[in-house]
């Protein structure tokens, strides 16, 4: 019985007064005792229980050989640029965690590119082969077009997203992502309106049409010298291309994109043919939609390819729903379901509150139309806990830089570390449960 006026809890007629005992004594209430308490007070006691320190956690099985299939986000980076970034990040992690790392050269094959990573601590060694499924060839094709074509393609993609349920789904399930989706198009619209105002200013003042001879060039100069550099600071045209790729992955109606996906499937099949203790599929941002397509296709065509393997799927700041919430994305949603049903795959998502480019606290598999399937675990992180106070202060207002931190190196030890996930000695699935009170122990 609970007397809330005196904050006393009665268990088996023995009163326990929260005011009279220190918080550390609360765990003396055994599990059966807690079950006899009213629900609200069970929650109160549970919140007061300290987590077991990492030093007291039982040792985890070590991974000595890992194969990683990494699907990067939408960036103008080829496989070598991703390798160089990984090398820098690995050095940062090695400094923070006191271990040695050696990142090998990039090796290109017919199907994909990969590089080897060897890490070692005082009493452990781990080797990883990281296959990089970058989409730089697609980013380059979208970015090499004229300004007019890039603007037209971006606005066409925005209309497609809006009229096919994507925008409504974003605001319904992750309103901050909805604002992120609108941002580049609102900015481009305001810039276009400003240029038109300058170009037709003489007309609105009822001046002679001859004045357009100076107003139109002035508007063009404004666009080139002021508006485009300003838009570049916010990666506006890059985000236009990002949305074009999102629509292409939802509709699967572009032959060049589909051929590229097929080449990724061949590369993934080759990666899974290698021997390893663990197979990790890691994806960042837009790469999560690519990974879902590739792994889902692989399962559809080769149902036994994962048999006997320990496979982990880690989506980092994942944006699968960017594509999957559009009505034409039936194939993508079906492949998400295939991954969720695969008993060999442990799927977890890493999400961050201050990252506006991920679907924070959403259930991807449920929203893709498979509420009856097992749902990915969610690990919540804070970017400010991974970086020094000075560095975080410099980047916190740059939303794309914050979004990239999932795959970058840390300044300090944190519960999530991309290098440890992909090349460390701990099972990748363990990172689904690490927290500030349950840190990785090497």
Secondary structure, DSSP 8 states (H G I E B T S, - for coil): -EETTTTEEEETTEEEETTTS-GGGGGGS-HHHHHHS-HHHHHHHHHHS----GGGS----B-SEEEEEEE--S-S--HHHHHHHHHHHHHHHHHHHT-EEEE---EE-SS-EEEEEEEE-SS-EEEEEEEE---HHHHHHHHSS-HHHHHHHHHHHHHHHHHTTHHHHHHHH-HHHHHHHHHHHHHHHHHHHHHHHHHTHHHHTT--GGGHHHHHHHHHHHIIIIIHHHHHHTTHHHHHHHHHHHHHHHH---HHHHHHHHHHHHHHHHHHTS--SEEEEEEETTHHHHHHHHHHHHHHH-TTTTTT--EEEEEES--HHHHHTSTT-HHHHHHHHHHHH-TTEEEEEEEETT-TTS-TT--HHHHTT-TTS---EEEEE-GGGTS-HHHHHHHTT-HHHHHHGGGS--SS--S--HHHHHHSSB-GGGGGT-BTTB----
